[in-house]
């Protein structure tokens, strides 16, 4: 009954809040007056019962360790957030659903060890830093948009369930070990942009030593590639 009441009457966190989020809160709405979610007062860091977080328009950044080690956190909706800080959601082992249509920058280890995360849609992502999604063992599908510019060192390290990624057909800077340990990665879908050496950048030889397998992969993905043109990014606004 208490959990149901929390769901129906979520705690609303505003920039004027001086009490902090109650430790028994399960559902929280972060008001748009909160531009950056900080960890300075450990408002959400390590919160034991938090299940669901909804950020209203106006929240643009989650700072370093903002939601680090929230063991019960299952869903995060942050439609206007543009930047995620270092280790912001690391060790949120129950996290399954992320909505982040404007997210551009994902810092080091931001979602590391989120072991329940199964799918990602990152249409605005520009930069994915080192180990951003490392050890997300259930992650099976990742979809990037045409703005993607770089994927860092071991960004998806040991995502052992990862089977499919979607990336733009352009010169994306991808670390040679960005997908190390992703032994089940079988499909690379390519979207808008000029055709360059994207396949080589992904270091498919690390996953497929057999040349014939690589050729089969290329033959599989190229017929599904739509026409289009790359668009440039504006400056990152999340400070």
N, C-alpha and C positions, 0 to 999 in steps of 0.2 A: 504493500500500500504506500509506503514512504517513497519508494522508487517511482511509482506511478505519479505521485504528487509532484515529485521533482521534475518529471518529464512534462507534465501539464503546466507547471509553474516554474520554469527554469530561472536560475539565478542570473540576473543581468549585471554584468560587470562594466562600469563606466570609468572614465578618466578621473572622476571625483571620488572613486571608491577608496576608502582608507582602511576598511576592515579586512579586505582580502576575501577570497572565495572560501566559503565554509568547507571544512574538510569532509563533510558528508554530502556535498553537492554532487549530483550526477549529470545534470544537464545545465550548460552555461551558454548564455548569449553575450558576446563581447560587443559592446556598443561602438558605433563609428567614431565616437569621440576619442577612443583609444587608437591612436595612429600606429604605435609600435607596442607589441606585447613583450614586455621585459621580463628578465629573471631576477632583477635586483632584490625583490622582496619575496622571491620564491612563491609567487602567487599561484602558479600552476605546476611548477617543477615538482615532480614526485607526488602529485596529487593522487591519493589512494583510490578514490571512488569515481572519479570523473569518467563518464562514458561518452559524452557527446558535446562538441563545441561548435558553435555557429558564430562566425565573424560577420558582422554587418558591414555594408559598404563604408569605406573610410579607413578600415584597418589595412595598412599597407605592408607591414613587416612583422615577422616573428623573430625576435632576437635570439642570440645564442642561448641554448639550453632552456628555451622558454617552456617547453613541455617535456623535458627530459624525464624518462623513466616514470611515465604515467601508466601503470600496469593494466588499468581497466579501459583506457581510452580506445574507443572503437571507431568513431566517425569524427571527421573534421571538415567543416565547410567554410572556406575562406575565399569568396569570389573576387575580392579586390586586393588580396595580398600579392605583392610582387617579389618579395625577398624572404627566404628562409635562412636563418642563421645557423652557425655551426652547432651540430648535435641537438638541434631544436626539438626533434621528435625521436631522438635515439632511444632505443630500448622500450619503446611503446609497443610491447609485444602483442597486444590485442588489436592494434590499429588495422582496420580492414578497408575503410572507405575514405578517400581524400578527394575533395572538390576544390580545384584551384585554377580556374580558367585564365587568370592573368599572371600566374607565377612565372617569373623570368630567371631568377637567380637562386640556386640551391647550393648551400655552402657545405663544407667538409662534414661528412658523417651525419647530415641532417636527418635522414631516415634510416640510419644504420640499425640493423638487428630488429627491424619491424617485421617480425616473423609471420604475421597473419595477413600482411598486405599482398593482394593477389593481382591487382591490375592498376595501371597508371595511365592517365590521359593528361599530357602536359603540352597543350597546344601553343603556349606562349613561351615555353622554356628556352632560354638562351644559353645559360651556363650551368653545367652540372659538375660540381667540384669532386675532389678526391673522396672515394668511399661513401658518396652521398646515399647510396642504397645498398651498401655492402651487407651480406648475410641476410637479405630478405628472402628467406628460404621458400616461401609460397608464391613469390612473384612470378607470374607466368607470361604477362603481356605488358609491353610498354609502348606507348604511342606518343611520339614527338610531333610538333608542327614544323612549318617551314622556317621558323626563326632560329632554330637550333644552330649554335655555333661551335660548342665544344663539350666533350664528355671527358672528364678527368681520370687520373690514375686510379684504377680499381674501383671505379664508380659503382659498378654492379658486381663486385667481387663475390664469388660463391653464392650467387642467386641460382641455386641448383635446379629450380623449376622453370626458369625463364626459357620460353620456347619461341617467342616472336617479338620483334621490335619493328617500329615504323620510324623512319628517319627521312630527312629531305635529301633529294638528289643534288647535292652541292658539296663543296669542299668543307665538310664538317671536320673539325680537329678532334680526333678520337684517340685517346691513349692506346698504345699497343696492348695494354693489359686491362683495358676498361671493363672487359667482360671475362676476365680470367675466372675459371671455375664454373662457367656457365655451360656445362657439358651437354645440356639439352636444347641449346639454342639452334633451331632448325630453319627459321624463316626471317628474312629481312625484307620488309615492304618499303618501297621507295616512293616518295611523294615529290611534289613540285620542285623544279630547279633544273639547272644545266647538268648534263651527265658528265661526271668526271671520274675520279678514281675512288668513289665512295666505298666500293667493295674492298679495295685494298686497305683503306683507312681502318676498316673494321677488323683487319687482321684475321680474316676468315681462315687463314692457314693454321692459326693456332687451334681452331676448333675442328677443322677438317683437313687432315693431312693428305687426303686423297684428292687429286686434281679433278677426277670425274665427279665427285660429290659437289665440289665448288661450281663446276659447270652446270650441273643439274639445278643448283640453287639459283644461279643467275637466270637460267631459262625459266624457272618458276616465277621469279618476282618481276622480271621485266615486262611481261605481257600485261600486268596489272598496274603499271605505272601510268598515272594520268599526265596530260600535258600541263604546263604551267610555268610561271616565272617566279624567281626568287624575289622576295621583298626585303629591304634592309630594316634593321632595327633602329629605334630611337634610343636615346640615352636612358640608362636605368635610373628610375626615379626613387627607388627605395634606398634610403641612406641608412 
